[in-house]
Amino acid sequence: MSIAQLRAVYHQRLCAQVLSADKGTPNIADSSSVASRAIAHELVSQLGYALASKAPSGQTAGRLFEQYTRDFLQEAFDLLHHLRPGKWLFCVKDLAQSIHHRLICTASSSPPAR
């Protein structure tokens, strides 16, 4: 399997089992933030896969996100073993919260001065 194929499987798994849209708002969005909702809608649109019909609980969603991300990274790095041999360990604990926080901070920050 290629990295592109692994990535497609990873995105499909996230959409089918982690992401959903309750009342049209993706469950990864902060529903009180216009920017967060816009980012979540665009992300879901670009992924292009059907979403889960019902959102998993927050803890379950986070656990699944971490598991699927760790699996993707492990499988992708296995494909690159010829470039960088060795044993790789992946720690993705609390990854979902960290990514969400960074996306919101990035979206809400002003562009750098030139």
N, C-alpha and C positions, 0 to 999 in steps of 0.2 A: 504494500500500500504506500502511496506517495504522501508527502506532507499535505498537499492540497486535498487529498482524499480524507486524511485524518482530520483536517480542519473542518471539512464539510460534515463529517460524522459528528464531530464535537459540537458544531453549531446546531445540527439537527437534534441531538440529544438534549441540549440546553432548551431549545424551543419546545420540544415535545414533553419535557418532564419538569422544567424549572420555570419557564416564562409563561405567563398568561396575561390576559387583558380583561380585568374586571371593569365593566362599564366603560370600555374603550381605553382605559389607562393601563399600560403595561405595569406589571407588579414590581418592576425594578425602578419605577419612578417615585419620586417624592411627590405625591398627589397635590401638595400645596405649593409646589414650585413650577412655574410656567417653563423655565429652562429645563428642569429635570424631566418634565413630561415630553417636551420637544425632543430632547436627546434620546429618551427611551423609545419614542415613536420612530425616530429615524433609525436607531439601531435595529429594532424589530423589522422595520421595512427593508433594510439592507440585508439582514440575515435571510429573509424570504421563505422561511419555513412556517408551517402551521404551529400555532401555540397550543399549550396544554389547555384543555377545556376548564380545568379548575386549578387554581394556584396551590402549590404545596404550602404547608406552614412555613413561617419565616426560617425556623431552624432547619427544617427539612430542605428547603430551597438552598440555604447556605451550605449545608452538608453535601447536597448533590452537586452544586456548583464547584465546590472544592474537589470532590471526587473526580468529576469529569475533567476539570482543568488539570489535575495531577496526572490522570490517565493520558490525556492528550500530550502533555509535556514529556512524560516518560516514553511514550511511543514515538514521538517526534525525535527526541534525542537518541533513541535507539537507532533510528534511520541515519543519524549523523555520526554514529560511532566511529566511522572511518576518518572523520575530520578531527574529532576530539575524543579519543578513547578514554575510558575510565568509568568509574561508577558515579552516577549522578543521583543526588537526593533532592527531592522537591518538597518544600514546605509551603503549603498554600492555606494554612489556617488563617481565618478571618480575611481572606482575600476579597470576598464580595464587598464587605464594608469598606475596605481600603480603596478598591476601584471606584465604588460609588462616590466616595468622598472626593477623590481626585477628579472625577468627571465633573462634579458640581463646582469644585474650586476652579477648574480650568474654564468651564463654560461661563462662570460668573466674573472671571478676572478680566481686566481691561488689557488690550494689547500692549506690549512693551513700547516704551517711548523710543523714538528714533532720532 
